[in-house]
Amino acid sequence: MSNGIAYPVFHSPDRVLALSMARRLLELGRCADTNVSLYAELRSVDEVRQGAKELPEGWFRGQEHDGEFDHRVPLEDRPGWLVGVRGVGLPADPAAYEGRLPVDYELLDQPVDGVEDAFTAAIGPSVGEINWQHLCWPDAPEAGFRGESKHAGVTLLLNTGTHEYGEPTDDHTVLVHVRSADVDGRRTREPYVHRLAGQVGLTVIGPGQL
């Protein structure tokens, strides 16, 4: 069994530029199985509505209150949109969102270049990510590196610098994913990430994120 690790290689307040850089990296490893998934924490009613307008096919789920999904509560008495609904199923009344924000958004396994631009525009100041998975990183035999596919990926973090979605920022970060390999405390795959990033004029700019 192996794990992945993601290294930041680009950081900018310009989300369109960050998306462009992520796509350049994507093209280094894009293959037949490559697809894209979207995730976000929509932190205002306006952002939820914008997301529902631009990407209604995704799943939206509000925050639950303590005890709301107790087994003693009949299914018909549980708010359906807290389990997950498409955009058309979201409540229209702003009062319905009190205590329910942020609303989680998820759209999985989409064709590449079909949803990324709309999502980048619609997310506003909320935090989220575009994750391209099932890439095929190339071999670099002259440098002693074998390519990989299991952990190969590119992520664009929007308004945050980590997968943990901490406090929102005004910056956006591109991550390159590879297999995690540690020998005597040394990350042996990090030079491979430098090599990949260097092919589009970038380099590793921070520690890896597990």
Disulfide bonds with the S-S distance in Angstrom:
none
